[in-house]
Amino acid sequence: MRKLLVFGAMVAAASSAPAFAQEVAVTGSVTLVSDYQWRNVTQSNNDATIQGGLEVSSQGLYANVWASGVDFNNPTDTNLEVDLTAGYRFDLSGIATDVGVIYYGYPDSTTDIDFFEVFAKFSKSFDAITLAGSLNWDPDNDTFYTDASVGYTVAPGFVVSGGYGTYLEGYGEYAGWNAGGTWTVGGVDLGIRYHDADISGVDSSMVFSVGKLF
């Protein structure tokens, strides 16, 4: 993600603190999606929604907030998901590693459906190919989810990828998969991705997205 210096304008005027400006960065994103998919299952009842996030990071440590519209089509009546994440990114013998905690909040839900997960993510690039995977544990609901993906950079700004994930414990131990690509043009990310899962009554979904990093 592109890095923007926090308080950059202020630091430019107060040159006595350049080191601080170089250590702290803020990034953000806003995306329009035709369907909010999480672990290859719709979270927006197959409807379009807006998503956005903001992150502050320094020397590997980071904290971010991310939000999306949701529609679970059930009595919770919730329309909003707000996720709070704190973690640490570092290099582990050449493998990009990210460990942390994420809290999934639904502030307008009529019932308590909030939960949190402890996660570890790993990725490694080999020229144009990137391999990635994650482990995710939810102690409250006693679930354990893992996934793996492979991406290929066809050309600068054009990446195709596919992924597979499964609950090893909890939620019926279902599995899901996806495949698609992202094309970055004029600073805008255009995406298309197919999602499916082996859950009875859950339909596959072709998701289109338009996003911007800042």
N, C-alpha and C positions, 0 to 999 in steps of 0.2 A: 504494500500500500504506500502511496505517496506520503511523505512525511512533511508536516507543517510545524514550524517552531512555535511553541506556546509563548505568548507575549513577545513575538518577534519584533513588532514595531517598537515596543517599549524598550527592548534590549538594544535595538539599534540606536536609540537615543541615549541609553545608559550603558555605554560600552564597558563599564566596570564589571559586568556580569555575563560575559560571553559564554563561559563554560556551562552555566546553567541552561542557556538557550540550546546548546548543542546536545544536552542530555535528555531533554523532555520533548516529546512530540505528541501531536494530536491528529487523529485521522477520523474520517467520517464517511458515511455512505447513505444513499437513498435509492430505493429500487421499487419499481412497479412490477408485480408478478401476476400472471393470469391465474395462478393457484399457489397457495402456500403449502409446500410439501415439507414434511419433517419425517425423516427416516422412512421415506417412500410412501407415506400416508398423508392425505390431505388434512390440513388444519383449518381450512377456510371454506369447507363444504364445496370445493371445486370452483370457488369464485375468486375474482381478482382482488388484490389488496395492495396497500402501500407498506413498505418496510423501511426502517432506517436505524442507523446506529452511530455512536460516537465512542472513541477510545482515546485514553491517555496512557502513554507508555514511557518508561525510562529504564535504560540499562537492563532490559529483559523483563522487568516487572511491568504489568499492565492491568488496567481496569476498564471495562466498557459497559455500556448500556445499549440494548437493542430492542426495538419494538416492532410489532406487526399486528395487523388486524387478524382476527380468528373468528371461526363460526363452527362450533362442534355439533350443531344441530341437536342439542340436548337441553335438559332443564337448567343447566348452569347459566345460560343466557349471557355468557361472556363474549365480548367483542374485541378484547384487547389482550395481547401477551406482551409482557415486559421482562426481558432477561437481563440479569446482572451477572457479570463475570469478572473474576480476579484470577490472575495466573502469572506464570513465569515461563519465558521462552529462553532456551539455551541450546547450545550445540553439544551433542552427546556422541563423541567419537565419529563425527561427520554426519550424524543424523539430527536434523532439526527437531527439537523436542519442545512440547508445550504441555505443562501440567497446571491444573487449577480447579476451581469450583465455579459452577454456574447455577444460578437460582432462577427458576422459571416462575414468574409471577403473573397472576390473572386478576388485576385489581378490581374489576367490575363484576367478578363472578359471584353468583348468589350462594355458592358453596365453596368450601376450602379445597381447591385443587392444586395449590402451589406445591412445588417440590424442588429439590436440588440434586445435582449430580457432581461427583468427583470424576475428573477426566484426565487422560493422558493421550496426547496426539504425537504422531511421528511422521516425518516425511524425509525423502532423500531423492535428489535429482541426479540423473545420469544423462548429461547433454540435454536432449529434447524430451526425455521421459522422466516423469516424476511419480514415485510410488509413495502412498500415504496410508495411514491407518489410525484408528483410535480405539480406546477402551473407556467405557462410561459406566459408572456405578451409581445407582440410586438407592441409598440405604433405607429410606422411608418406605418405598414400595418394593424393596428387595428385587431390583432388576439389574441385569448386567447386559450391556449392549456393546457390540464390536463391529467395526466395518473396515473395509479396505478399498482403495481406489487406485487407478492408474490414469495419468494424464499424458498427452502427447502434444507438444508445441509444433503445429504444422507449419506455421509462419509467424513472424512477429505480430503479436496481438490476436492470434487465432489458435485456440487450444481446444482439443477434443478430449473427452474423458469418460470413464465409466466406473461405477462403484457397486459394491455389494455389502449389505449389512444384515445382521441378525441379532435377535435377543437370545442369548444363551440361557437366560433365566428371566422369567416374568413375561407378561403380556402375550401368553400363548406361544412364546418362543418362535414368533413369525420371522420370516426373512423377506427382504426387499432388494431391489436393484434399480439402477438408473444409468442412462447413457445420453450424452449430448455434447454441446460445444458452446464456446463463448468467443465472440468476435468484438474486439475493442477498436472502435473507429471514432476519431475526433474526441477522445476522452470519455466516450460513452460505451458501456458494456452491453452488448446485445446477446441474449442467450436463448437457447432452446434445449429442453431436456425431457426425456421420457422416463416416467416412474411407474413401477409396478411392484406388487407385493403378493405373497401367497396367503392372503386373508380372505375368507369367504365374504362376499358382499362389498368388498372394496375394489373400486374400479381403477384401472390404469389411468394415467394422466400425462398429457403433453403440455409442458409448461413453457411459456414464453416470458422473457424478462427484459427490462430495460433499466440499467442502473448507472450510477455515477459515483465515483470515489472522489473525495476532496480532503 
